[in-house]
Amino acid sequence: LSNAVWELLCIEHGINANGLPVASLGLDDLQSSETFFQGTPTGQRVPRAVIIDLEPTVIDEIRTGVYRRLFHPDQLITSVEDAANNYARGFYSLGRGTVGRVLSQIRRVTEACDMFQGFFLINSFGGGTGSGLTSLVQNHLSTEYAKRSKIQIGIYPGPRLSTGIVEPYNSVLTFNSSMEQSELSILLDNESLYDLCDIKLNLTRPTYTDINRITSVLLSSLTAPLRFESSLNSDLTQLETNLVPYPRIHFPIISYSPIVSPEWSEHDTCSVNDLTRMLFARDSQMLNVDLAQGKIMSCCIQYRGNVALQEVSKAIMDTKCRRLWHFVDWCPTGFKLGIVSQPPTIPSYAPLAQTKRSATLLVNTSAVNQALRKVNSKFDTLYQKRAFVHWFVSEGMEEAEFTEAREDMSVLEKDYLEVTQTTKFAEEQEMGLQIGTQETLEQPEDMISPSDPIWQTSSNHFIPWIELEGDIESVSR
């Protein structure tokens, strides 16, 4: 995944595989690349990233691949053996021997930033390194960089597709850490990405390379306002402020449009209204849940390309008027918008078609409970028989941690239900106290009115990266 992400970022910023900018690159282009790239005295651009995997095979592909000269050797950290799909090996036994090198390199990268703002961490919830070592690193980051933003992009287990029997254990244990140690955790699953390839891209047997390149487009669009000038900008803090109503309720879903295969791109002309409508379609989501079955607390939509404010306003009005998605009654606006004039960049070898504009949606909704319940149910099935628990305990983990993590997941499910419950009864009680027994007929409050204000403006800032088990962590500047 890291290779695909940095490959795309290099293309967007005009940087060759050896880290040197293309000759025609202007000063403004060089400055925009400084968010995620550090300049050297020789003119080379080095990613502000630390890429970590206890098992060396995957990172060895980067060390010997086309982009081997792009990364500083110290930024690629491996161990001599993998975590064997075991959270406890990543957090306790093997992780403790590696985390010192990881933190030392993170410190070097952050100290090279002029305006360090926070971290991007990209990891797999189901793997041993992605779950255990990520949780260990997060614990240290929360201590050493307590006031910095930590945004996590997590590959969550799908409801049917699984790469390991103990994935539910690893996922619940690392989810417990994400609740406390990150300000924002964006969830996506491989199953949704595979379905997307089959339904919208006509790829019946997509490879991991295809999946990684689609994911890299998501991350590029997500970070575009941090790297390019825009009419409605956002930085890390504003992203968190507008998406997270309560500290623990910080697990949004990401969606992208248009998702079109190169063969059909000439026949599809997407208006801004079409882009916005497709964002809420289930086959554009990167997590397998049904938005219509939950309540939306907040949305952040980022447009790229030639998009006018008037078109955006009309599209949002249309979305609200259709009333297909329920919003909580205590959210007066619902939408945070951003527009980046820089069009999306899609490599010619990617399974997606190049388009003149695109849109990315982050939505904080109680529908995420659907994904949580499925993994929790699998966890309960395993733990009821204490299956495979001895492998975790033998690596230094206490069995009580399973129970604590599962209880925290139950509390999180209840938190989502409580904050999205309608307050209409409470408001009627209050009205009854004020006006006695007078009866009133009210418009349903679980939808946002089309007359509500629809956006907020914001300002710009920057960032960089770190990576665990084929997933990136980012150090921001």
C-alpha positions in Angstrom: 0.0 0.0 0.0 2.8 2.5 0.9 4.4 2.0 -2.5 1.1 2.8 -4.3 0.5 5.9 -2.1 3.9 7.4 -2.6 4.0 6.5 -6.2 0.8 8.5 -6.7 2.0 11.4 -4.5 5.2 11.6 -6.6 3.1 11.8 -9.8 0.9 14.5 -8.4 3.8 16.7 -7.3 6.1 16.0 -10.4 8.7 14.0 -8.5 10.7 11.2 -10.3 11.3 7.8 -8.8 14.7 8.9 -7.6 13.2 11.8 -5.7 14.4 14.6 -8.0 11.7 17.0 -9.3 11.0 17.1 -13.0 12.8 19.9 -14.8 9.7 21.8 -15.7 8.4 22.0 -12.1 7.7 25.6 -10.9 8.3 27.1 -7.4 4.7 26.8 -6.4 4.7 23.1 -7.3 7.8 22.6 -5.2 6.3 24.4 -2.2 3.1 22.3 -2.4 5.2 19.1 -2.2 6.7 20.2 1.1 3.7 19.0 3.0 4.7 15.4 2.6 8.2 15.7 1.2 11.4 17.1 2.7 13.9 18.8 0.5 17.6 17.9 0.7 20.7 20.1 -0.3 21.0 18.1 -3.5 17.4 19.0 -4.5 16.0 15.5 -3.8 12.5 15.1 -2.2 12.4 12.6 0.6 9.0 11.4 1.9 8.2 12.4 5.5 7.3 8.8 6.3 8.3 5.9 8.4 7.3 2.5 7.0 7.3 -0.5 9.4 6.7 -4.2 9.1 8.1 -6.8 11.5 8.2 -9.3 8.5 10.9 -8.0 6.0 9.6 -9.5 2.8 7.1 -6.7 1.8 9.4 -3.8 2.7 12.2 -5.6 0.8 10.1 -5.0 -2.3 10.3 -1.3 -1.7 14.1 -1.5 -1.0 14.6 -3.2 -4.4 11.8 -1.7 -6.4 11.6 1.3 -8.8 11.2 3.8 -5.9 14.1 2.4 -3.8 16.0 5.7 -4.1 13.1 7.7 -2.9 13.2 6.7 0.7 15.9 7.1 3.2 17.1 3.6 4.3 16.4 4.4 8.0 12.8 5.1 7.2 12.2 1.4 6.2 12.1 -0.6 9.5 11.8 -4.3 9.7 12.5 -7.1 12.2 13.8 -10.7 11.6 10.4 -12.4 12.0 6.8 -11.5 11.7 4.0 -11.2 14.3 2.3 -14.4 13.1 -1.1 -12.7 13.0 -0.9 -12.3 16.7 -1.6 -9.0 18.4 0.4 -9.9 21.5 3.5 -10.6 19.5 3.3 -7.2 17.9 2.5 -5.4 21.2 4.6 -7.3 23.7 7.4 -9.7 22.6 8.5 -8.6 19.1 7.1 -5.0 19.3 9.0 -4.0 22.4 12.3 -4.8 20.6 11.4 -2.7 17.6 9.5 0.3 19.0 12.6 2.1 20.1 13.9 2.3 16.5 10.5 3.4 15.3 10.1 6.2 17.8 13.7 7.4 17.1 13.0 7.7 13.4 9.6 9.4 14.0 11.4 11.9 16.1 13.9 12.7 13.3 11.1 13.1 10.8 9.1 15.4 13.0 12.1 17.5 13.9 12.7 18.2 10.2 9.2 19.7 9.9 8.8 23.5 10.1 5.2 23.5 11.2 4.5 20.0 12.5 0.7 19.4 12.9 0.1 15.7 13.4 0.3 12.1 12.2 -1.4 9.9 9.6 -1.3 6.2 10.7 -2.4 3.6 8.1 -2.6 0.1 9.4 -4.5 -3.2 9.2 -6.7 -4.0 12.2 -6.5 -7.8 11.5 -2.8 -8.4 11.3 -0.3 -8.9 14.1 2.0 -6.0 13.2 -0.9 -3.8 12.1 -2.8 -4.3 15.3 -0.2 -5.0 18.0 2.7 -2.8 17.0 0.4 0.0 15.9 -1.3 0.1 19.3 2.1 0.1 21.0 3.3 3.0 18.8 0.0 4.9 19.4 0.6 4.6 23.2 4.0 6.3 22.8 2.7 8.9 20.4 -0.1 9.9 22.8 2.5 10.4 25.5 5.3 12.2 23.5 3.0 14.1 21.1 -0.1 14.5 23.2 -1.2 17.8 21.6 -0.7 16.7 18.0 -3.4 15.3 15.8 -3.4 11.5 15.2 -5.6 10.4 12.3 -5.8 6.7 11.6 -6.9 5.0 8.4 -7.7 1.4 9.4 -8.2 -1.6 7.2 -11.1 -3.3 9.1 -12.1 -6.9 8.7 -15.0 -7.4 6.2 -18.1 -9.4 7.3 -17.3 -12.3 5.0 -13.8 -11.9 3.7 -11.1 -12.8 6.2 -7.3 -13.4 6.0 -6.9 -15.0 9.4 -8.9 -17.0 12.0 -7.9 -14.7 14.9 -8.7 -11.5 13.0 -11.7 -10.7 15.4 -9.3 -10.9 18.4 -6.7 -8.6 16.8 -9.4 -6.1 15.6 -11.2 -5.8 19.0 -7.9 -5.4 20.9 -6.5 -2.7 18.5 -9.9 -1.0 18.3 -9.7 -0.5 22.0 -6.4 1.4 21.6 -7.8 3.5 18.7 -10.7 4.7 20.9 -8.3 6.3 23.3 -5.2 7.1 21.3 -6.4 8.6 18.1 -8.5 11.7 17.4 -10.0 10.3 14.2 -10.1 6.7 12.8 -11.3 6.3 9.2 -12.5 2.7 8.5 -12.5 0.8 5.3 -12.5 -2.9 4.5 -11.1 -5.1 1.7 -14.4 -6.7 1.0 -16.0 -3.4 0.0 -13.0 -2.7 -2.2 -13.3 -6.1 -3.9 -17.1 -5.6 -4.4 -16.4 -2.2 -5.9 -13.9 -3.7 -8.4 -16.4 -6.3 -9.4 -19.5 -4.1 -9.7 -18.1 -0.8 -11.0 -14.8 -1.7 -12.6 -15.6 -5.1 -14.1 -12.6 -6.7 -12.4 -13.7 -10.1 -11.4 -10.3 -11.1 -10.0 -8.7 -7.9 -8.7 -5.2 -8.2 -7.3 -3.8 -6.6 -4.2 -2.0 -4.1 -6.5 -5.4 -3.0 -7.9 -6.8 -2.6 -4.4 -3.8 -0.6 -3.2 -4.0 1.7 -6.1 -7.7 2.4 -5.5 -6.9 3.1 -1.8 -4.1 5.4 -2.8 -6.5 7.5 -4.8 -8.7 7.8 -1.6 -5.8 9.0 0.5 -4.6 11.4 -2.2 -8.1 13.0 -2.3 -8.3 13.0 1.5 -5.1 14.9 1.9 -5.5 17.2 -1.2 -6.6 20.3 0.8 -3.4 19.9 2.9 -1.2 20.0 -0.2 -2.9 22.3 -2.7 -4.5 25.8 -2.7 -8.3 25.7 -2.6 -11.3 28.1 -2.2 -12.6 26.2 0.8 -9.8 24.6 2.7 -9.4 22.4 5.7 -6.6 21.3 8.0 -6.3 18.4 10.4 -7.8 20.3 13.3 -10.8 21.5 11.3 -11.4 18.0 10.0 -11.6 16.7 13.5 -13.7 19.6 14.8 -16.3 19.1 12.1 -16.5 15.3 12.2 -16.2 14.4 15.8 -19.1 15.5 18.1 -17.8 13.5 21.1 -14.3 12.2 21.8 -15.1 8.5 21.5 -17.4 8.9 18.5 -14.6 9.3 15.9 -15.0 6.4 13.4 -16.2 7.9 10.1 -16.8 6.0 6.9 -15.1 7.1 3.6 -16.7 7.2 0.1 -15.4 8.2 -3.3 -16.9 9.2 -6.7 -16.8 8.7 -9.6 -15.6 5.1 -9.7 -15.5 4.4 -13.4 -13.4 2.0 -15.4 -11.3 3.4 -18.2 -13.4 1.6 -20.8 -16.6 3.5 -19.8 -15.0 6.9 -18.9 -15.8 8.4 -22.4 -19.5 7.6 -21.9 -19.9 9.0 -18.4 -20.1 12.7 -17.8 -20.6 13.4 -14.1 -22.1 16.7 -12.9 -21.4 17.9 -9.4 -24.9 16.8 -8.4 -24.1 13.3 -9.8 -20.8 13.2 -7.9 -22.6 14.1 -4.6 -25.4 11.6 -5.2 -23.0 8.8 -5.9 -21.1 9.5 -2.7 -24.0 8.2 -0.6 -24.5 5.1 -2.8 -23.6 1.9 -1.1 -21.3 0.7 -3.9 -19.2 3.9 -3.5 -18.5 3.2 0.2 -15.3 1.7 1.5 -17.0 0.0 4.5 -19.7 -2.6 4.1 -22.6 -0.9 6.0 -25.9 0.6 5.0 -26.1 4.4 5.6 -29.8 4.4 5.4 -30.0 2.2 8.5 -28.1 4.7 10.7 -28.2 8.4 11.6 -25.7 10.8 10.3 -24.0 13.2 12.8 -21.6 15.0 10.4 -20.4 14.9 6.8 -17.2 16.3 5.2 -17.2 16.4 1.4 -14.0 17.4 -0.5 -14.4 18.2 -4.2 -11.5 18.3 -6.6 -11.3 19.9 -10.0 -13.4 22.5 -11.8 -16.2 22.8 -9.3 -18.2 26.0 -8.7 -19.7 27.0 -5.4 -23.1 27.4 -7.0 -23.0 23.8 -8.2 -22.0 22.6 -4.8 -24.8 24.5 -3.2 -27.4 23.1 -5.5 -26.1 19.6 -5.1 -26.2 19.8 -1.3 -29.7 21.2 -1.4 -30.8 18.4 -3.6 -29.2 15.8 -1.2 -31.1 17.3 1.7 -34.4 17.6 -0.1 -34.4 14.0 -1.2 -34.5 13.0 2.5 -33.0 9.5 1.9 -30.6 9.7 4.8 -31.4 10.5 8.4 -29.6 13.2 10.3 -29.5 13.6 14.0 -31.9 16.3 15.2 -29.2 18.2 17.2 -26.9 18.8 14.1 -28.1 22.1 12.5 -25.9 22.0 9.4 -24.6 18.5 8.7 -22.1 19.3 6.0 -18.5 20.6 6.0 -17.3 21.3 2.4 -14.0 21.9 0.7 -13.0 22.6 -2.9 -9.6 22.0 -4.3 -9.1 23.3 -7.9 -6.3 20.8 -8.6 -8.0 18.0 -10.5 -7.5 14.4 -9.4 -4.6 12.4 -10.7 -5.1 8.8 -11.8 -2.1 6.8 -13.1 -2.6 5.3 -16.5 -2.0 1.8 -15.1 -4.6 2.2 -12.3 -8.0 0.4 -12.6 -9.8 3.7 -12.3 -10.4 6.2 -15.1 -8.9 9.7 -15.2 -11.6 12.2 -14.5 -11.7 16.0 -14.5 -13.3 16.2 -11.1 -14.0 14.0 -8.1 -15.5 14.0 -4.6 -14.6 12.3 -1.3 -17.0 11.9 1.6 -16.2 11.3 5.2 -19.4 10.6 7.2 -19.7 10.0 10.9 -22.8 7.8 11.3 -24.3 5.3 13.7 -24.3 2.9 10.8 -20.7 2.0 11.7 -22.3 -0.1 14.5 -23.2 -2.6 11.8 -19.5 -3.3 11.2 -18.7 -3.3 14.9 -21.4 -5.8 15.7 -20.3 -8.3 13.1 -16.7 -8.4 14.4 -17.9 -8.4 18.0 -20.1 -11.4 17.2 -17.1 -13.3 15.7 -15.0 -12.4 18.8 -17.7 -13.7 21.1 -17.9 -17.0 19.2 -14.2 -17.6 19.5 -13.8 -16.3 23.1 -16.8 -18.3 24.4 -14.6 -21.4 23.9 -11.3 -19.6 24.7 -10.1 -20.7 21.3 -6.5 -19.6 20.4 -6.3 -17.5 23.6 -3.2 -19.4 24.7 -1.2 -18.1 21.8 -1.8 -14.5 23.0 -1.2 -15.3 26.7 2.1 -17.1 25.9 3.5 -13.8 24.4 3.0 -11.9 27.7 -0.6 -10.8 27.4 -3.1 -11.0 30.3 -6.3 -12.8 29.5 -8.2 -10.1 31.2 -7.3 -7.8 28.3 -9.7 -9.7 26.1 -12.6 -9.0 28.5 -11.7 -5.4 28.9 -11.4 -4.8 25.2 -14.8 -6.5 24.5 -16.5 -4.5 27.2 -15.2 -1.3 25.7 -16.5 -2.3 22.3 -20.0 -2.8 23.9 -19.8 0.6 25.5 -18.9 2.2 22.1 -21.9 0.5 20.5 -24.1 2.0 23.2 -22.5 5.4 22.8 -23.3 5.5 19.1 -26.9 4.5 19.9 -27.3 7.1 22.6 -25.9 10.1 20.8 -28.1 9.4 17.7 -31.4 8.9 19.6 -33.9 11.6 18.8 -34.3 14.2 21.5 -37.9 14.9 20.4 -39.4 13.5 23.5 -37.2 15.7 25.7 -38.1 18.8 23.6 -41.8 18.0 23.9 -41.3 17.7 27.7 -39.7 21.1 27.7 -42.4 22.6 25.6 -45.1 21.1 27.9 -43.5 22.8 30.9 -43.5 26.1 29.0 -46.9 26.1 27.4 -48.9 23.7 29.5 -51.0 21.3 27.6 -51.0 23.1 24.3 -50.6 20.6 21.4 -48.2 21.4 18.6 -47.7 19.8 15.2 -43.9 19.7 14.4 -42.0 18.9 11.4 -39.9 15.7 11.8 -36.6 16.7 13.3 -34.4 13.7 12.2 -33.8 15.4 8.9 -31.9 18.6 8.1 -34.0 21.4 6.6 -33.1 22.6 3.1 -33.0 26.1 4.5 -30.2 25.4 6.9 -26.7 26.9 6.1 -24.7 24.4 4.2 -21.0 25.1 4.6 -18.2 26.7 6.6 -15.1 28.1 5.2 -11.7 27.2 6.6 -7.9 27.7 6.3 -5.0 25.7 5.1 -2.2 23.7 6.8 0.2 20.9 6.1 1.4 17.2 6.9 3.7 14.0 6.4 3.6 10.0 7.2 4.5 6.5 9.0 3.6 2.9 8.1 2.8 -0.5 9.6 2.5 -3.8 7.9 1.9 -2.4 4.4 -0.1 0.4 5.9 1.2 4.0 6.3 1.6 6.1 9.3 2.2 9.7 8.6 4.1 12.4 10.4 2.7 15.8 9.8 4.2 19.1 9.4 
